[in-house]
Amino acid sequence: MFTDPLFYLVGYPAIFLIALSKGAFGGGLALVGVPLLSLVMSPIEAAMVVMPCITIMDLFAMRSFGPSSWSKPDLVWLVPGLLAGIAVGYAFFEYVDPRIVAFVIGAVTLAFAADFFLRRRSIAVGGHPVFPPLALLAGWASGFTSFIAHAGGPPANMYLLHRGLEKSVYAGTNLAMFMVGNFLKLIPYGLLIWAKPWTLLASVLLVPAVPLGVWLGKWLHDRLDQYRLFFWCYVLLSLAAAKLLFDAARAIFA
């Protein structure tokens, strides 16, 4: 596979897009990157290749969105919710249909994003205060759906966008929360990679796309005003939700 030009023609843009979203928004395009890589390998192998790359992206993005950009009052509730959601997802993995979970999350997220576009809402910094019950629920839903259906981004993004955080605080908080989840995921993914070590080599070969993607994403982040940056956050959220909904519906009704 490593001598096939298609691997690089697909792999580099996929990793670059995920890294770009890390630098600009703190994350958001992993849902797009994995299906792209699935054109040249199985979806499970694609997720195994992407996981180490995402961890390295987090480290690069930390240089731009360090602790000073994190909304710690939100993380105090989001992170415990995330950990609880991952634990519940692990405990009930065999009893929950991931297609139903993905369908529900996709539908709710798409409705949330559609409300923004249809009403053409303004984006006010600090529009809503920290709401611990909602933050816990968003963190829990992100952890649960991340483990069950590999779709942890939308619930937390909905909460953070609703909060109306300043753009760098939004990106930093988003990055910090999912960095915790990504490092936790390294444990089960490490076991999978151990059985297929060639996936780690594939990650190493694609890693050069990471620093350029994160750098360009941060360049865009600095040049987009608050409204335009959040507008594109909603666009990405809509794309992720539409993909979840489409994939889940196809799997359920096929």
C-alpha positions in Angstrom: 0.0 0.0 0.0 2.8 2.4 0.8 4.0 2.3 -2.8 0.6 3.2 -4.1 0.4 6.9 -5.0 -3.4 6.9 -4.1 -2.4 6.3 -0.4 -0.6 9.6 -0.3 -3.1 11.5 -2.6 -5.9 10.6 -0.2 -3.9 10.4 3.1 -2.2 13.8 3.1 -5.4 15.8 2.3 -7.3 13.8 4.9 -4.8 14.5 7.7 -4.3 18.1 6.5 -8.0 18.8 6.8 -8.2 17.4 10.3 -5.1 19.4 11.4 -6.6 22.6 9.7 -9.7 22.3 11.8 -7.6 21.8 15.0 -5.7 25.0 14.3 -8.8 27.0 13.4 -11.5 25.7 15.7 -9.9 23.3 18.1 -11.3 20.3 16.1 -14.2 19.3 14.0 -13.2 17.5 10.8 -12.1 14.1 12.1 -15.5 12.8 11.0 -14.6 13.8 7.4 -11.0 12.7 7.5 -11.7 9.1 8.5 -14.1 8.4 5.6 -11.6 9.9 3.2 -8.9 7.5 4.3 -11.4 4.7 4.1 -11.1 5.0 0.3 -7.7 3.3 0.5 -8.2 1.0 3.6 -10.9 -0.3 5.9 -12.8 2.2 8.1 -11.3 0.6 11.3 -7.8 0.8 9.9 -8.4 4.4 8.9 -9.4 5.3 12.4 -6.3 3.5 13.7 -4.1 5.6 11.4 -5.8 8.8 12.3 -5.7 8.4 16.1 -1.9 8.9 16.6 -2.0 11.8 14.1 -4.8 13.5 16.1 -2.8 13.2 19.3 0.2 14.9 17.7 -2.2 17.6 16.3 -3.3 18.3 19.9 0.3 18.8 21.0 0.9 21.2 18.1 -2.3 23.1 18.7 -1.5 23.5 22.4 1.2 26.0 21.4 -1.6 28.3 20.1 -4.4 27.4 22.5 -2.7 26.8 25.8 -4.3 26.9 29.3 -4.8 30.7 29.2 -7.3 30.2 26.3 -9.4 27.5 28.2 -12.7 28.3 29.8 -11.9 26.4 33.0 -15.4 27.0 34.5 -16.8 25.0 31.6 -14.1 22.3 31.6 -14.8 21.7 35.3 -18.1 20.3 34.3 -17.5 19.1 30.7 -14.5 16.8 31.5 -16.1 14.8 34.3 -19.2 14.4 32.1 -16.9 13.2 29.2 -15.2 10.7 31.5 -18.6 9.4 32.8 -19.9 9.2 29.2 -17.0 7.1 28.1 -17.4 4.8 31.1 -21.1 4.3 30.5 -20.4 3.8 26.8 -17.9 1.1 27.7 -20.3 -0.6 30.1 -23.3 -0.6 27.7 -21.4 -1.0 24.4 -23.0 -4.4 23.7 -26.5 -3.3 24.5 -26.7 -0.1 22.5 -27.2 0.1 18.7 -24.6 2.7 17.5 -26.7 3.4 14.4 -29.6 4.7 16.6 -27.2 6.8 18.7 -25.6 8.3 15.6 -29.1 9.0 14.0 -30.4 10.8 17.1 -27.2 12.9 17.6 -27.2 13.7 13.9 -30.8 14.8 13.9 -30.6 16.9 17.0 -27.3 18.6 15.9 -28.7 19.4 12.4 -31.8 21.0 14.0 -29.5 23.1 16.3 -27.4 24.3 13.4 -30.5 24.9 11.2 -32.0 27.2 13.9 -28.9 29.4 13.7 -29.0 29.7 9.9 -32.8 30.1 9.6 -33.0 32.8 12.2 -29.7 34.4 11.2 -28.8 34.8 14.8 -26.1 37.2 15.9 -23.2 35.9 17.9 -22.7 37.7 21.2 -19.6 37.1 23.2 -20.6 35.8 26.6 -24.2 35.4 25.5 -25.0 32.7 28.0 -23.4 31.9 31.4 -21.9 28.6 32.5 -24.8 26.2 33.1 -23.4 23.1 35.0 -26.2 20.7 34.4 -26.1 21.4 30.6 -22.3 21.2 30.6 -22.3 17.9 32.4 -25.0 16.6 30.0 -23.0 17.8 26.9 -19.8 16.2 28.2 -21.6 13.0 29.0 -23.2 12.9 25.6 -19.8 13.5 23.9 -18.1 10.8 25.8 -20.9 8.3 25.3 -21.3 9.0 21.6 -17.6 9.1 21.1 -17.3 5.5 22.5 -20.5 4.1 21.0 -20.6 5.8 17.6 -17.3 7.7 17.2 -19.3 10.9 17.0 -18.3 12.8 20.2 -17.8 16.3 18.6 -21.4 17.6 18.0 -22.8 17.5 21.6 -19.9 19.5 23.1 -19.7 21.8 20.1 -23.4 22.6 20.5 -22.9 23.5 24.2 -19.8 25.6 23.5 -21.3 27.5 20.6 -24.4 28.2 22.6 -22.2 29.7 25.3 -21.0 32.4 22.9 -17.4 32.2 24.1 -14.7 34.5 22.5 -13.4 32.7 19.5 -9.9 31.7 20.9 -11.5 30.6 24.2 -14.0 28.5 22.2 -11.2 26.8 20.2 -9.0 26.3 23.3 -11.8 24.8 25.4 -12.8 22.6 22.5 -9.2 21.4 22.1 -8.6 20.9 25.9 -11.7 18.8 26.3 -11.1 16.5 23.4 -7.4 16.2 24.1 -8.4 14.4 27.3 -10.7 12.1 25.4 -8.1 11.5 22.7 -5.4 10.5 25.1 -7.8 8.1 26.8 -8.6 6.6 23.5 -4.9 5.8 22.9 -5.2 2.9 25.3 -7.7 0.8 23.3 -6.4 2.1 20.0 -2.9 1.1 21.1 -4.0 -2.5 21.5 -5.5 -2.4 18.0 -2.4 -0.9 16.5 -0.2 -3.5 18.3 -2.0 -6.1 16.2 -1.5 -4.2 13.0 1.8 -2.3 13.4 1.7 -1.2 9.7 -1.0 1.3 10.7 1.5 3.1 12.9 3.9 3.3 10.0 1.1 4.8 7.9 0.6 7.4 10.6 4.3 8.3 10.7 4.3 8.7 6.9 1.3 11.1 7.0 2.4 13.1 10.1 4.3 15.7 8.0 0.8 17.1 7.0 0.1 17.9 10.7 2.2 21.0 11.4 1.3 22.7 8.1 -2.4 22.1 8.7 -2.4 23.3 12.3 -0.3 26.4 11.3 -2.6 27.3 8.4 -5.7 26.7 10.6 -4.3 29.1 13.3 -3.5 31.6 10.5 -7.2 31.5 9.5 -8.4 31.7 13.1 -6.5 34.9 13.6 -7.9 36.5 10.5 -11.5 35.6 10.8 -13.7 37.8 12.9 -15.9 36.4 15.6 -19.0 36.0 13.5 -17.3 34.5 10.4 -15.3 32.0 12.5 -18.5 30.9 14.3 -20.4 30.8 11.0 -17.9 28.3 9.7 -18.1 26.4 13.0 -21.8 26.0 12.3 -21.1 25.0 8.7 -18.8 22.2 9.9 -21.2 21.2 12.6 -24.0 20.9 9.9 -21.7 18.8 7.6 -20.8 16.5 10.5 -24.5 16.1 11.5 -25.6 15.5 8.0 -23.0 12.8 7.5 -24.0 11.1 10.8 -27.6 11.2 9.8 -27.0 9.9 6.3 -24.7 7.1 7.4 -27.0 6.0 10.2 -30.1 6.1 8.1 -28.4 4.1 5.4 -27.2 1.5 7.9 -30.6 1.3 9.6 -32.8 1.1 6.5 -30.5 -0.8 4.2 
